[in-house]
Amino acid sequence: MINIVPLRAVQSILSRLTLDQFWCAETKEFVVKLSSGRNQLTAQFEGSEAKHVNLDMPAIKLMNFWLGKVQSNVLVLER
């Protein structure tokens, strides 16, 4: 699911994510299985312009989008 969230400069947003919204970059698997012991998780986001525009929302192409990549700190999970 793709969401468009308008933010002004210096604003931020908090999103609660579940493990089924992640995938493993090393194995290219969409089901992330945590092994026993120590697991590490990072989140990455890549901002881009609107690539697909619905016919009922053509003005989306005129909006300014943040372009770039950002990565979170490492989250350590013990299981």
C-alpha positions as CSV (number, residue, x, y, z in Angstrom):
1,M,0.0,0.0,0.0
2,I,1.3,3.4,-0.9
3,N,0.3,6.5,1.2
4,I,0.8,10.1,0.4
5,V,1.4,12.1,3.6
6,P,1.7,15.9,3.3
7,L,4.4,17.2,5.7
8,R,5.8,20.7,6.1
9,A,9.5,21.4,6.7
10,V,10.6,20.1,10.2
11,Q,7.5,18.0,10.6
12,S,7.6,14.2,11.1
13,I,5.2,11.3,11.1
14,L,5.0,8.2,13.2
15,S,4.0,4.9,11.5
16,R,3.4,1.7,13.3
17,L,4.6,-1.2,11.2
18,T,4.2,-4.9,11.6
19,L,6.8,-7.5,10.6
20,D,4.7,-8.6,7.6
21,Q,5.4,-5.2,6.0
22,F,9.1,-5.9,5.7
23,W,11.1,-8.2,3.5
24,C,14.6,-9.6,3.7
25,A,17.0,-7.8,1.3
26,E,19.6,-10.6,1.6
27,T,17.3,-13.5,0.6
28,K,14.7,-11.5,-1.3
29,E,12.0,-13.2,0.8
30,F,8.8,-11.3,1.7
31,V,8.2,-13.5,4.8
32,V,10.6,-12.4,7.5
33,K,11.2,-15.3,9.9
34,L,12.9,-14.3,13.2
35,S,15.4,-17.0,14.3
36,S,16.0,-17.7,18.0
37,G,18.4,-15.4,19.7
38,R,19.4,-12.0,18.4
39,N,17.8,-10.5,15.3
40,Q,18.5,-7.1,13.7
41,L,16.0,-5.0,11.7
42,T,16.4,-1.7,9.8
43,A,13.8,0.2,7.7
44,Q,14.6,2.0,4.5
45,F,12.5,4.5,2.6
46,E,12.9,5.8,-0.9
47,G,10.9,8.9,-1.9
48,S,10.0,9.2,-5.5
49,E,7.6,11.1,-7.7
50,A,4.2,9.8,-8.6
51,K,4.7,7.0,-11.1
52,H,1.1,5.8,-11.5
53,V,-1.8,8.2,-11.5
54,N,-5.4,7.2,-11.2
55,L,-7.8,8.8,-13.7
56,D,-9.8,10.4,-10.8
57,M,-6.7,12.1,-9.3
58,P,-4.6,13.6,-12.2
59,A,-3.4,16.5,-10.1
60,I,-1.2,14.1,-8.1
61,K,1.4,14.5,-10.9
62,L,1.7,18.2,-10.1
63,M,2.6,17.7,-6.4
64,N,6.1,18.0,-5.1
65,F,7.5,14.9,-3.5
66,W,10.6,14.4,-1.4
67,L,13.2,12.5,-3.4
68,G,15.9,10.5,-1.8
69,K,16.7,7.6,0.5
70,V,16.7,7.3,4.3
71,Q,17.5,4.4,6.6
72,S,16.6,3.9,10.3
73,N,18.9,2.9,13.1
74,V,19.3,-0.8,13.8
75,L,16.6,-2.3,16.0
76,V,17.8,-5.4,17.9
77,L,15.2,-8.0,18.7
78,E,15.8,-10.9,21.1
79,R,13.7,-14.0,20.7
